[in-house]
């Protein structure tokens, strides 16, 4: 597992804190135009929220 920078972890924490309501939005937002780090964070949020 790669380590998070502080801002990466803060973004992750905030998205997880929003809960399952964010799963649909994240799935719609994910596409090939995102940076690799952004995709990684969003995938971890989806995994932890069961999405």
Biopython code that builds the backbone (N, CA, C, O; Angstrom):
import numpy as np
from Bio.PDB.StructureBuilder import StructureBuilder

atoms = [
    (1, "UNK", "N", (0.843, -1.169, 0.000)),
    (1, "UNK", "CA", (0.000, 0.000, 0.000)),
    (1, "UNK", "C", (0.893, 1.238, 0.000)),
    (1, "UNK", "O", (1.832, 1.337, 0.790)),
    (2, "UNK", "N", (0.599, 2.163, -0.876)),
    (2, "UNK", "CA", (1.409, 3.376, -0.921)),
    (2, "UNK", "C", (0.989, 4.295, 0.211)),
    (2, "UNK", "O", (-0.151, 4.230, 0.672)),
    (3, "UNK", "N", (1.881, 5.137, 0.655)),
    (3, "UNK", "CA", (1.540, 6.043, 1.752)),
    (3, "UNK", "C", (0.841, 7.286, 1.208)),
    (3, "UNK", "O", (1.121, 7.741, 0.099)),
    (4, "UNK", "N", (-0.058, 7.814, 2.000)),
    (4, "UNK", "CA", (-0.780, 9.020, 1.630)),
    (4, "UNK", "C", (-0.003, 10.255, 2.050)),
    (4, "UNK", "O", (0.626, 10.267, 3.108)),
    (5, "UNK", "N", (-0.042, 11.271, 1.246)),
    (5, "UNK", "CA", (0.373, 12.590, 1.698)),
    (5, "UNK", "C", (-0.731, 13.096, 2.599)),
    (5, "UNK", "O", (-1.848, 12.581, 2.554)),
    (6, "UNK", "N", (-0.444, 14.085, 3.410)),
    (6, "UNK", "CA", (-1.438, 14.596, 4.356)),
    (6, "UNK", "C", (-2.723, 15.025, 3.647)),
    (6, "UNK", "O", (-3.813, 14.684, 4.105)),
    (7, "UNK", "N", (-2.621, 15.753, 2.559)),
    (7, "UNK", "CA", (-3.826, 16.227, 1.871)),
    (7, "UNK", "C", (-4.600, 15.076, 1.244)),
    (7, "UNK", "O", (-5.828, 15.127, 1.175)),
    (8, "UNK", "N", (-3.905, 14.038, 0.786)),
    (8, "UNK", "CA", (-4.588, 12.859, 0.255)),
    (8, "UNK", "C", (-5.431, 12.214, 1.342)),
    (8, "UNK", "O", (-6.591, 11.866, 1.118)),
    (9, "UNK", "N", (-4.843, 12.058, 2.518)),
    (9, "UNK", "CA", (-5.560, 11.414, 3.605)),
    (9, "UNK", "C", (-6.726, 12.271, 4.074)),
    (9, "UNK", "O", (-7.785, 11.744, 4.415)),
    (10, "UNK", "N", (-6.543, 13.575, 4.095)),
    (10, "UNK", "CA", (-7.646, 14.460, 4.478)),
    (10, "UNK", "C", (-8.803, 14.342, 3.494)),
    (10, "UNK", "O", (-9.964, 14.313, 3.902)),
    (11, "UNK", "N", (-8.498, 14.276, 2.214)),
    (11, "UNK", "CA", (-9.545, 14.109, 1.203)),
    (11, "UNK", "C", (-10.251, 12.774, 1.397)),
    (11, "UNK", "O", (-11.478, 12.695, 1.335)),
    (12, "UNK", "N", (-9.471, 11.733, 1.631)),
    (12, "UNK", "CA", (-10.031, 10.401, 1.874)),
    (12, "UNK", "C", (-10.961, 10.432, 3.087)),
    (12, "UNK", "O", (-12.088, 9.942, 3.012)),
    (13, "UNK", "N", (-10.502, 10.999, 4.200)),
    (13, "UNK", "CA", (-11.307, 11.058, 5.426)),
    (13, "UNK", "C", (-12.617, 11.811, 5.205)),
    (13, "UNK", "O", (-13.669, 11.389, 5.685)),
    (14, "UNK", "N", (-12.548, 12.915, 4.485)),
    (14, "UNK", "CA", (-13.748, 13.710, 4.254)),
    (14, "UNK", "C", (-14.760, 12.955, 3.394)),
    (14, "UNK", "O", (-15.961, 13.001, 3.662)),
    (15, "UNK", "N", (-14.285, 12.271, 2.378)),
    (15, "UNK", "CA", (-15.193, 11.505, 1.519)),
    (15, "UNK", "C", (-15.820, 10.345, 2.271)),
    (15, "UNK", "O", (-17.014, 10.088, 2.124)),
    (16, "UNK", "N", (-15.034, 9.643, 3.071)),
    (16, "UNK", "CA", (-15.572, 8.530, 3.855)),
    (16, "UNK", "C", (-16.584, 9.052, 4.875)),
    (16, "UNK", "O", (-17.607, 8.413, 5.119)),
    (17, "UNK", "N", (-16.301, 10.204, 5.467)),
    (17, "UNK", "CA", (-17.209, 10.785, 6.456)),
    (17, "UNK", "C", (-18.568, 11.136, 5.837)),
    (17, "UNK", "O", (-19.584, 11.131, 6.532)),
    (18, "UNK", "N", (-18.589, 11.436, 4.557)),
    (18, "UNK", "CA", (-19.855, 11.738, 3.885)),
    (18, "UNK", "C", (-20.727, 10.499, 3.732)),
    (18, "UNK", "O", (-21.944, 10.597, 3.572)),
    (19, "UNK", "N", (-20.096, 9.342, 3.782)),
    (19, "UNK", "CA", (-20.846, 8.091, 3.788)),
    (19, "UNK", "C", (-21.256, 7.593, 2.420)),
    (19, "UNK", "O", (-20.765, 8.051, 1.389)),
    (20, "UNK", "N", (-22.177, 6.637, 2.445)),
    (20, "UNK", "CA", (-22.596, 5.931, 1.234)),
    (20, "UNK", "C", (-23.254, 6.817, 0.188)),
    (20, "UNK", "O", (-23.339, 6.441, -0.981)),
    (21, "UNK", "N", (-23.715, 7.978, 0.596)),
    (21, "UNK", "CA", (-24.345, 8.875, -0.377)),
    (21, "UNK", "C", (-23.350, 9.345, -1.436)),
    (21, "UNK", "O", (-23.754, 9.794, -2.509)),
    (22, "UNK", "N", (-22.060, 9.245, -1.145)),
    (22, "UNK", "CA", (-21.043, 9.692, -2.097)),
    (22, "UNK", "C", (-20.685, 8.635, -3.135)),
    (22, "UNK", "O", (-20.050, 8.951, -4.142)),
    (23, "UNK", "N", (-21.084, 7.384, -2.905)),
    (23, "UNK", "CA", (-20.677, 6.286, -3.797)),
    (23, "UNK", "C", (-21.125, 6.542, -5.230)),
    (23, "UNK", "O", (-20.324, 6.426, -6.157)),
    (24, "UNK", "N", (-22.383, 6.883, -5.421)),
    (24, "UNK", "CA", (-22.903, 7.118, -6.773)),
    (24, "UNK", "C", (-22.171, 8.269, -7.446)),
    (24, "UNK", "O", (-21.808, 8.179, -8.619)),
    (25, "UNK", "N", (-21.958, 9.330, -6.720)),
    (25, "UNK", "CA", (-21.255, 10.497, -7.274)),
    (25, "UNK", "C", (-19.827, 10.148, -7.665)),
    (25, "UNK", "O", (-19.352, 10.543, -8.730)),
    (26, "UNK", "N", (-19.145, 9.405, -6.799)),
    (26, "UNK", "CA", (-17.768, 9.016, -7.097)),
    (26, "UNK", "C", (-17.721, 8.153, -8.345)),
    (26, "UNK", "O", (-16.874, 8.364, -9.213)),
    (27, "UNK", "N", (-18.622, 7.184, -8.444)),
    (27, "UNK", "CA", (-18.640, 6.293, -9.608)),
    (27, "UNK", "C", (-18.894, 7.073, -10.897)),
    (27, "UNK", "O", (-18.299, 6.770, -11.931)),
    (28, "UNK", "N", (-19.765, 8.064, -10.842)),
    (28, "UNK", "CA", (-20.046, 8.884, -12.020)),
    (28, "UNK", "C", (-18.847, 9.759, -12.391)),
    (28, "UNK", "O", (-18.608, 10.024, -13.569)),
    (29, "UNK", "N", (-18.105, 10.201, -11.391)),
    (29, "UNK", "CA", (-16.986, 11.117, -11.595)),
    (29, "UNK", "C", (-15.742, 10.420, -12.132)),
    (29, "UNK", "O", (-14.950, 11.025, -12.854)),
    (30, "UNK", "N", (-15.572, 9.148, -11.780)),
    (30, "UNK", "CA", (-14.363, 8.426, -12.177)),
    (30, "UNK", "C", (-14.365, 8.157, -13.676)),
    (30, "UNK", "O", (-15.311, 7.588, -14.220)),
    (31, "UNK", "N", (-13.298, 8.572, -14.323)),
    (31, "UNK", "CA", (-13.117, 8.301, -15.743)),
    (31, "UNK", "C", (-11.627, 8.370, -16.055)),
    (31, "UNK", "O", (-10.821, 8.562, -15.145)),
    (32, "UNK", "N", (-11.258, 8.223, -17.271)),
    (32, "UNK", "CA", (-9.851, 8.185, -17.644)),
    (32, "UNK", "C", (-9.112, 9.503, -17.560)),
    (32, "UNK", "O", (-7.893, 9.531, -17.732)),
    (33, "UNK", "N", (-9.815, 10.603, -17.298)),
    (33, "UNK", "CA", (-9.150, 11.903, -17.305)),
    (33, "UNK", "C", (-8.626, 12.331, -15.929)),
    (33, "UNK", "O", (-8.091, 13.431, -15.789)),
    (34, "UNK", "N", (-8.774, 11.485, -14.927)),
    (34, "UNK", "CA", (-8.294, 11.820, -13.585)),
    (34, "UNK", "C", (-6.841, 11.415, -13.406)),
    (34, "UNK", "O", (-6.354, 10.497, -14.067)),
    (35, "UNK", "N", (-6.162, 12.099, -12.518)),
    (35, "UNK", "CA", (-4.787, 11.730, -12.193)),
    (35, "UNK", "C", (-4.788, 10.392, -11.457)),
    (35, "UNK", "O", (-5.767, 10.034, -10.802)),
    (36, "UNK", "N", (-3.703, 9.674, -11.570)),
    (36, "UNK", "CA", (-3.582, 8.360, -10.945)),
    (36, "UNK", "C", (-3.811, 8.437, -9.439)),
    (36, "UNK", "O", (-4.498, 7.583, -8.879)),
    (37, "UNK", "N", (-3.251, 9.439, -8.779)),
    (37, "UNK", "CA", (-3.425, 9.577, -7.335)),
    (37, "UNK", "C", (-4.889, 9.791, -6.963)),
    (37, "UNK", "O", (-5.361, 9.254, -5.960)),
    (38, "UNK", "N", (-5.601, 10.566, -7.760)),
    (38, "UNK", "CA", (-7.012, 10.825, -7.504)),
    (38, "UNK", "C", (-7.814, 9.546, -7.647)),
    (38, "UNK", "O", (-8.664, 9.248, -6.807)),
    (39, "UNK", "N", (-7.558, 8.796, -8.686)),
    (39, "UNK", "CA", (-8.251, 7.526, -8.898)),
    (39, "UNK", "C", (-7.995, 6.584, -7.733)),
    (39, "UNK", "O", (-8.909, 5.905, -7.263)),
    (40, "UNK", "N", (-6.758, 6.542, -7.269)),
    (40, "UNK", "CA", (-6.386, 5.670, -6.156)),
    (40, "UNK", "C", (-7.185, 6.026, -4.899)),
    (40, "UNK", "O", (-7.704, 5.137, -4.224)),
    (41, "UNK", "N", (-7.284, 7.307, -4.585)),
    (41, "UNK", "CA", (-8.040, 7.741, -3.416)),
    (41, "UNK", "C", (-9.512, 7.374, -3.565)),
    (41, "UNK", "O", (-10.120, 6.845, -2.634)),
    (42, "UNK", "N", (-10.081, 7.654, -4.726)),
    (42, "UNK", "CA", (-11.502, 7.352, -4.942)),
    (42, "UNK", "C", (-11.774, 5.856, -4.873)),
    (42, "UNK", "O", (-12.803, 5.443, -4.340)),
    (43, "UNK", "N", (-10.872, 5.042, -5.400)),
    (43, "UNK", "CA", (-11.038, 3.587, -5.322)),
    (43, "UNK", "C", (-10.996, 3.110, -3.872)),
    (43, "UNK", "O", (-11.764, 2.229, -3.484)),
    (44, "UNK", "N", (-10.099, 3.690, -3.071)),
    (44, "UNK", "CA", (-10.023, 3.300, -1.658)),
    (44, "UNK", "C", (-11.309, 3.708, -0.914)),
    (44, "UNK", "O", (-11.799, 2.961, -0.066)),
    (45, "UNK", "N", (-11.842, 4.871, -1.229)),
    (45, "UNK", "CA", (-13.088, 5.313, -0.597)),
    (45, "UNK", "C", (-14.211, 4.349, -0.969)),
    (45, "UNK", "O", (-14.975, 3.928, -0.102)),
    (46, "UNK", "N", (-14.317, 3.999, -2.241)),
    (46, "UNK", "CA", (-15.355, 3.067, -2.682)),
    (46, "UNK", "C", (-15.215, 1.715, -1.983)),
    (46, "UNK", "O", (-16.203, 1.122, -1.551)),
    (47, "UNK", "N", (-13.993, 1.244, -1.879)),
    (47, "UNK", "CA", (-13.744, -0.049, -1.227)),
    (47, "UNK", "C", (-14.160, -0.001, 0.247)),
    (47, "UNK", "O", (-14.802, -0.926, 0.746)),
    (48, "UNK", "N", (-13.799, 1.059, 0.924)),
    (48, "UNK", "CA", (-14.107, 1.166, 2.350)),
    (48, "UNK", "C", (-15.591, 1.411, 2.618)),
    (48, "UNK", "O", (-16.099, 1.059, 3.683)),
    (49, "UNK", "N", (-16.277, 2.007, 1.663)),
    (49, "UNK", "CA", (-17.722, 2.237, 1.819)),
    (49, "UNK", "C", (-18.540, 1.081, 1.255)),
    (49, "UNK", "O", (-19.769, 1.097, 1.328)),
    (50, "UNK", "N", (-17.869, 0.081, 0.695)),
    (50, "UNK", "CA", (-18.586, -1.071, 0.156)),
    (50, "UNK", "C", (-19.251, -0.808, -1.162)),
    (50, "UNK", "O", (-20.205, -1.489, -1.537)),
    (51, "UNK", "N", (-18.738, 0.198, -1.879)),
    (51, "UNK", "CA", (-19.338, 0.573, -3.153)),
    (51, "UNK", "C", (-18.626, -0.067, -4.276)),
    (51, "UNK", "O", (-18.992, 0.133, -5.434)),
]
sb = StructureBuilder()
sb.init_structure("model")
sb.init_model(0)
sb.init_chain("A")
sb.init_seg("    ")
for serial, (resi, resn, name, xyz) in enumerate(atoms, 1):
    if name == "N":
        sb.init_residue(resn, " ", resi, " ")
    sb.init_atom(name, np.array(xyz, "f"), 0.0, 1.0, " ", f" {name:<3s}", serial, name[0])
structure = sb.get_structure()
